[in-house]
């Protein structure tokens, strides 16, 4: 059976499991033991392409399944083959040909053909699952399957190197009905039980066990994936969804790791970048579909800002000191730790606390749901009712005209601010830096929509972005020194040795502002890739 799976997966803290199970049992539940074996090539060719291939014993039956990542955080391609009850309890062999003729099967076959390597068993799972169907009513009626999974993932089974990882998670899968019904239910369960969204699959847990990975690399930003940049059906809502999905593709994996306890500095840094990119999208793209698009942007903004600032307070203080100390040492500054006795830092939330906060998790759930919402055009094509009183999103031509205006406005503001940067108040200098970031992110988002090449690449946009980098670097260094000066000024109340750093950074301030003005001045002559030829 081939299908597009739409689901949420949440990690359940150990102390919350009893309450979650009790809530599950308020309805009719089915208990099933699931024992699965996962297969890949020795060099993990399938995992590299987001594909999972497994054989699973579900009660007495055997099912072979292949899954692959879909268009967004909710969608997954899946194909299941019921192999029936094995005679004598013998386990069938894995056979990729069982998935021939399906979209995910074709992807599987292509990856295996390119690899040329044989499939081997990589890891296994032993899970007890409780399932229950829940019906939501109202305008967003849906039938959702809740699945509570408790068990373990095992690597190197039966060997001295055997390693295990516990599984304790809740999955909510849309069986039929409105995606927003699934979103509302996911939000309710996560909020009631203190759950957090997890991107780590059971297959990924096994791969980490095999590789003995404690910390995984941070996920960096990737450009949005538009179905067809030159397609006239690429309306404003579709553009919004693609850009938000791009932001979430960076945010969700990093947030998932941090919520689980990681303190990796790069993961925290990349999550903050993802949040800033997302806030740019919410602000600059709202007009593409003002009615059916990002209507909740005003509600989503406060939790995003709170998380961004809280994570920044954790990272900035440590990073600024790490960067400033060598410079100060070379300048002859007395040795001391400016963070020693810092009560603000001592009482700060951990990165995990910030990401697990109910308000932040609620926003993530809502944003994921937004990326899966049926567009105006898709609803009309499918014959679904479209409320006529609601205006349609901007069509392809109007969307590009709207984006040109937004880019041009930001470009002019940055150039204007650059001309008088040295005389601007501190707050306005900081605002200029934020505008430059918005200009960069917006340009990166929409560059494919103005591409001349068939492959979607935009060399003019790449040249424009390259012209922005010197100003970004100059303003970034200027901001770091301003943060450092404020930090050392705070430290001076505890230790007089900090005054050396305050004076040193103060003396550099004017030269830094001048460097910013010069760097910003070079943007004025940059060729604007969005301009009509």
C-alpha positions in Angstrom: 0.0 0.0 0.0 1.5 3.3 -1.1 0.6 6.5 0.8 1.8 9.9 1.9 2.1 9.8 5.7 1.3 12.9 7.6 2.4 12.7 11.3 3.9 14.4 14.3 6.3 12.7 16.6 7.0 13.9 20.2 9.5 12.7 22.7 8.0 11.9 26.1 10.1 12.7 29.2 10.3 9.7 31.5 8.4 11.4 34.3 5.5 12.1 31.9 5.0 8.6 30.5 2.6 7.4 33.2 0.3 10.4 32.6 0.5 10.0 28.8 -0.4 6.3 29.0 -3.3 7.0 31.3 -4.6 9.6 28.8 -4.3 7.1 26.0 -6.3 4.5 27.9 -9.3 6.8 28.3 -10.3 5.4 24.9 -10.1 2.0 23.3 -6.5 1.0 22.8 -4.8 -1.8 20.9 -1.6 -3.2 22.2 0.9 -4.6 19.7 4.5 -5.8 20.0 6.6 -4.5 17.1 10.0 -6.1 16.4 11.8 -4.6 13.4 15.1 -5.1 11.5 16.5 -2.2 9.6 18.6 -2.5 6.4 21.0 -0.3 4.6 24.3 -0.6 2.7 27.5 -0.6 4.6 28.2 3.0 3.6 24.6 4.0 4.6 23.5 5.1 1.1 19.8 4.9 2.1 20.2 7.0 5.3 22.1 9.6 3.3 19.0 10.1 1.1 16.5 10.1 3.9 15.3 6.5 3.1 14.4 3.8 5.7 13.9 0.1 4.7 12.7 -2.3 7.3 11.1 -5.7 8.0 8.8 -5.7 11.0 7.0 -8.3 12.9 3.6 -6.9 14.0 2.0 -9.4 16.3 2.0 -12.5 14.1 2.3 -10.8 10.8 5.3 -9.5 8.9 5.4 -6.2 7.0 8.1 -4.8 4.8 8.2 -1.0 4.7 10.1 1.7 2.9 9.9 5.3 4.0 11.4 8.5 2.6 11.3 12.2 3.5 8.5 14.2 1.8 8.0 17.8 0.9 8.0 19.1 4.5 8.3 18.2 8.2 4.9 16.5 8.3 5.0 14.6 5.0 6.7 11.2 4.5 6.4 8.9 1.5 5.7 5.3 2.6 4.9 1.9 1.0 4.0 -1.1 3.1 3.8 -4.8 1.8 2.0 -7.2 4.1 3.9 -10.5 3.9 1.4 -12.3 6.1 2.2 -14.7 9.0 5.5 -16.5 8.4 5.3 -20.3 8.4 7.1 -21.8 11.4 8.0 -18.3 12.6 10.7 -17.9 10.0 11.5 -14.3 9.1 11.4 -13.5 5.3 14.3 -11.9 3.6 14.4 -8.3 2.6 13.5 -7.6 -1.1 13.5 -4.0 -2.5 11.6 -5.2 -5.6 8.5 -5.5 -3.5 8.2 -1.7 -3.7 8.5 -1.4 -7.5 6.0 0.9 -9.2 5.6 3.3 -6.3 7.2 6.8 -5.9 9.1 5.8 -2.8 10.1 2.5 -4.4 11.5 4.2 -7.4 13.6 6.4 -5.2 14.8 3.4 -3.3 15.7 1.5 -6.5 17.6 4.5 -7.9 19.7 4.9 -4.7 20.5 1.2 -4.5 21.4 1.1 -8.2 23.8 4.1 -7.9 25.4 2.6 -4.8 25.8 -0.9 -6.2 26.4 -2.2 -2.6 24.5 -5.1 -0.9 21.9 -4.5 1.8 22.9 -5.6 5.3 21.0 -5.5 8.6 22.1 -2.4 10.5 20.0 -2.4 13.7 16.8 -3.6 15.3 14.0 -2.4 17.5 11.7 -4.0 20.1 8.7 -1.8 20.8 5.4 -2.1 22.6 2.9 0.1 20.9 -0.5 1.3 22.2 -2.7 2.7 19.4 -6.0 4.6 19.6 -8.1 6.5 17.1 -9.3 10.0 18.0 -11.9 12.0 16.1 -11.8 15.8 16.1 -15.0 17.7 15.2 -15.9 21.1 13.8 -14.6 22.9 10.8 -11.3 20.9 10.9 -12.7 17.5 11.5 -10.2 14.6 11.3 -9.5 11.1 12.4 -6.0 10.8 14.0 -4.2 7.7 15.1 -2.3 8.1 18.4 0.6 5.7 18.9 2.5 5.4 22.1 5.8 3.6 21.6 7.9 2.4 24.5 10.9 0.1 24.0 14.5 0.2 22.7 16.7 0.4 19.6 19.6 -2.1 19.5 22.8 -2.0 17.6 25.4 -4.9 17.4 22.8 -7.2 18.9 24.3 -10.4 20.5 27.8 -9.1 20.4 30.1 -7.7 23.1 29.6 -4.3 21.4 25.8 -4.3 21.8 24.4 -0.9 22.5 20.9 0.2 23.3 18.9 3.4 23.2 15.5 3.8 24.9 12.4 4.8 22.9 9.6 6.7 24.6 7.6 8.7 22.0 4.1 9.6 20.9 3.1 9.7 17.2 0.0 11.3 15.9 -0.8 10.3 12.3 -3.6 11.8 10.1 -5.7 8.9 8.8 -8.3 11.1 7.1 -9.7 14.6 7.3 -8.2 18.1 7.8 -4.5 18.6 8.6 -5.5 21.4 11.0 -7.4 18.9 13.0 -4.2 16.9 13.4 -2.3 20.1 14.3 -4.8 21.1 17.0 -4.7 17.7 18.5 -0.9 17.6 18.4 -0.7 21.0 20.1 -3.1 19.9 22.8 -1.3 16.7 23.7 2.2 18.3 23.6 1.0 21.2 25.8 -0.8 19.0 28.3 2.0 16.6 28.8 5.2 18.6 28.3 6.2 16.8 25.1 8.6 18.2 22.5 8.8 17.7 18.8 11.5 15.2 17.8 13.1 14.7 14.4 15.1 11.6 15.4 13.6 8.4 13.9 14.2 4.9 15.3 16.4 4.2 12.3 18.5 7.4 13.1 18.8 6.3 16.7 20.3 3.0 15.5 22.6 4.7 13.1 24.0 6.8 16.0 24.5 3.8 18.1 26.4 2.1 15.4 28.6 5.2 14.8 28.9 5.8 18.6 27.8 9.4 18.0 27.0 11.5 21.1 26.7 14.8 19.2 25.6 15.2 15.6 26.6 18.1 13.3 24.4 21.2 13.4 22.0 21.6 10.5 22.6 24.8 8.4 20.3 26.7 6.1 19.4 25.5 2.7 17.5 27.4 -0.1 13.8 26.9 -0.4 12.6 24.1 -2.8 10.0 25.5 -5.1 8.2 23.0 -7.3 8.9 25.0 -10.4 10.3 28.5 -10.2 8.9 29.4 -13.6 5.5 27.8 -13.1 2.6 30.3 -13.2 0.8 28.2 -10.6 3.5 29.1 -8.0 1.2 31.5 -6.1 1.9 33.6 -3.0 0.8 30.9 -0.6 3.0 28.2 -2.2 6.0 30.6 -1.9 5.2 31.2 1.8 5.0 27.5 2.4 8.3 26.7 0.7 10.2 29.4 2.5 8.7 28.5 5.9 9.5 24.8 5.2 13.1 25.9 4.4 13.4 27.7 7.8 11.9 24.7 9.6 14.3 22.3 7.9 17.1 24.2 9.7 15.3 24.8 13.0 13.6 21.5 13.8 16.6 19.2 13.8 18.7 21.6 15.9 15.8 22.3 18.3 15.2 18.5 18.6 18.8 17.9 19.7 18.8 20.9 22.1 15.5 19.8 23.7 17.0 16.3 24.2 19.9 17.9 26.2 22.6 18.9 23.7 24.6 22.0 24.6 26.5 22.1 21.4 27.3 25.7 20.6 26.9 25.3 16.8 23.5 23.8 17.1 22.3 26.7 19.3 23.9 29.1 16.8 22.2 27.5 13.8 18.8 27.4 15.6 19.1 31.2 16.3 19.9 31.7 12.6 16.9 29.6 11.6 14.6 31.7 14.0 15.9 34.9 12.5 15.3 33.6 8.9 11.8 32.6 9.9 11.0 35.9 11.4 12.2 37.5 8.2 9.8 35.3 6.3 6.9 36.1 8.6 7.5 39.8 8.2 8.5 40.2 4.6 6.2 37.5 2.9 2.9 38.1 4.8 1.5 40.1 2.0 1.8 37.3 -0.5 -1.4 35.7 1.1 -2.7 38.1 3.7 -5.9 36.2 4.4 -5.2 32.5 4.1 -1.5 32.7 4.7 0.5 33.8 7.7 -2.4 35.1 9.7 -0.9 33.9 13.0 2.4 35.7 12.5 1.5 38.2 15.3 0.8 35.3 17.7 3.9 33.4 16.7 6.3 36.3 16.9 6.5 36.7 20.8 7.6 33.1 21.6 10.1 33.2 18.7 11.6 36.5 19.9 11.7 35.2 23.5 13.6 32.0 22.5 15.9 33.9 20.2 16.9 36.4 22.9 17.2 33.8 25.6 19.4 31.6 23.5 21.4 34.6 22.5 22.0 35.6 26.1 23.5 32.1 26.7 25.6 32.0 23.6 26.7 35.7 23.2 28.2 36.1 26.6 30.4 33.1 26.2 31.3 33.7 22.6 32.1 37.3 23.0 34.4 36.6 25.9 36.1 33.8 23.8 36.7 36.2 21.0 37.6 39.3 23.1 40.0 37.7 25.5 42.9 37.1 23.1 42.6 40.6 21.7 42.6 42.1 25.2 45.5 40.0 26.3 47.6 41.2 23.3 46.7 44.8 24.3 48.1 44.2 27.8 44.8 43.8 29.7 45.0 42.3 33.2 43.9 38.6 33.3 40.5 37.9 34.8 37.2 36.1 34.0 34.5 38.7 33.2 31.8 36.0 33.7 32.9 35.1 37.3 30.2 36.0 39.7 27.8 36.9 36.9 24.4 36.4 38.6 22.5 36.9 35.4 24.3 34.0 33.8 24.0 31.8 36.9 20.3 32.2 37.0 19.7 31.8 33.2 17.6 29.0 31.8 19.5 26.2 30.0 19.2 26.0 26.2 17.1 22.8 26.7 14.6 24.6 29.0 14.2 27.4 26.4 13.5 25.1 23.5 11.2 22.8 25.5 9.1 25.8 26.7 5.4 25.1 25.8 5.0 28.4 24.0 8.0 27.7 21.7 6.8 24.1 21.0 3.3 25.3 20.3 4.7 27.7 17.6 6.7 24.9 16.0 3.6 22.7 15.8 1.6 25.5 14.2 4.3 26.3 11.7 4.7 22.6 10.7 1.0 22.5 10.2 1.1 25.7 8.0 3.5 24.0 5.6 1.1 21.1 5.1 -2.0 23.2 4.7 -3.8 22.8 1.3 -3.2 25.9 -0.9 -6.1 27.8 -2.5 -5.1 26.5 -5.9 -4.8 22.9 -4.7 -8.2 23.1 -3.1 -9.8 24.4 -6.2 -8.1 21.7 -8.3 -9.2 19.0 -6.0 -12.8 20.3 -6.1 -12.9 21.3 -2.5 -15.0 24.2 -1.4 -13.1 27.5 -1.3 -14.7 30.4 0.6 -15.4 33.0 -2.0 -15.3 35.9 0.4 -11.6 35.1 1.1 -9.3 36.7 -1.5 -7.0 34.3 -3.3 -3.2 34.6 -2.7 -1.2 36.6 -5.2 -0.7 34.9 -8.5 2.8 34.2 -9.9 3.1 37.6 -11.6 1.8 39.7 -8.7 3.9 37.7 -6.3 7.1 38.6 -8.1 6.1 42.2 -8.3 5.4 42.2 -4.5 8.8 40.6 -3.8 10.6 43.2 -6.1 9.0 46.0 -4.0 10.1 44.4 -0.7 13.6 43.8 -1.9 13.9 47.3 -3.3 12.6 48.9 -0.1 15.1 47.0 2.1 17.9 47.8 -0.3 17.2 51.5 -0.2 16.8 51.6 3.6 20.2 49.9 4.1 21.9 52.2 1.6 20.3 55.3 3.3 21.3 54.2 6.7 24.8 53.4 5.5 25.4 56.9 4.3 24.9 58.3 7.8 25.9 55.3 9.9 28.4 57.1 12.1 25.9 59.7 13.2 23.0 57.2 13.9 22.0 56.5 17.5 23.1 53.2 18.8 19.6 51.7 18.4 19.4 52.8 14.8 22.8 51.3 14.1 21.6 48.0 15.5 18.4 48.4 13.4 20.5 48.8 10.3 22.3 45.5 11.0 19.0 43.7 11.4 17.7 45.3 8.1 20.8 44.1 6.3 20.2 40.6 7.6 16.6 40.7 6.4 17.7 41.9 3.0 20.2 39.0 2.8 17.7 36.4 3.9 14.9 37.7 1.7 17.3 37.7 -1.3 18.3 34.1 -0.5 14.7 33.0 -0.2 13.5 34.4 -3.5 16.6 34.2 -5.7 15.3 31.1 -7.6 12.1 32.9 -8.5 14.2 35.4 -10.5 16.6 32.9 -12.1 17.3 32.9 -15.8 18.9 29.5 -15.9 16.7 26.4 -16.2 18.4 24.8 -13.2 17.0 27.5 -10.9 20.5 29.0 -10.2 20.7 32.8 -10.2 24.3 34.0 -10.8 23.1 37.7 -10.5 21.7 37.0 -7.1 24.9 35.2 -6.0 26.9 38.3 -7.1 24.5 40.6 -5.2 24.8 38.5 -2.0 28.6 38.5 -2.4 28.5 42.4 -2.3 26.6 42.2 1.0 29.1 40.1 2.8 31.7 42.8 3.6 29.0 44.9 5.2 27.7 41.9 7.1 31.2 41.2 8.5 31.8 44.8 9.4 28.5 45.2 11.2 28.8 41.8 12.9 32.2 42.7 14.3 30.9 46.2 15.3 28.0 44.5 17.2 30.2 42.0 18.9 32.4 44.7 20.3 29.4 46.7 21.5 28.1 43.6 23.3 31.6 43.0 24.7 31.8 46.6 26.0 28.4 46.2 27.7 29.4 42.9 29.2 32.7 44.3 30.6 31.0 47.4 31.9 28.7 45.0 33.9 31.7 43.1 35.1 33.4 46.4 36.3 30.9 46.6 39.1 32.3 43.3 40.4 36.0 43.7 39.4 37.8 47.0 38.6 40.1 45.2 36.1 37.2 45.2 33.6 37.6 48.9 33.1 40.7 48.3 30.9 38.4 46.4 28.4 35.7 49.1 28.6 38.3 51.7 27.7 39.9 49.6 24.9 36.5 48.9 23.2 35.4 52.5 23.6 38.5 53.7 21.8 37.8 51.4 18.9 34.1 52.4 18.5 34.6 55.3 16.1 36.9 53.4 13.8 34.4 50.5 13.8 31.5 52.8 12.8 33.6 54.3 10.0 34.4 50.8 8.7 30.7 49.9 8.7 29.8 53.1 6.7 32.4 52.3 4.1 31.2 48.7 3.7 27.6 49.7 3.5 28.4 52.3 0.9 29.6 49.5 -1.5 26.1 48.0 -1.5 24.6 51.0 -3.4 26.4 50.1 -6.6 25.5 46.4 -6.4 23.4 45.2 -9.3 19.9 44.3 -8.1 19.0 40.9 -9.5 15.3 41.5 -9.1 15.2 44.6 -11.3 13.4 44.2 -14.6 15.7 44.1 -17.6 
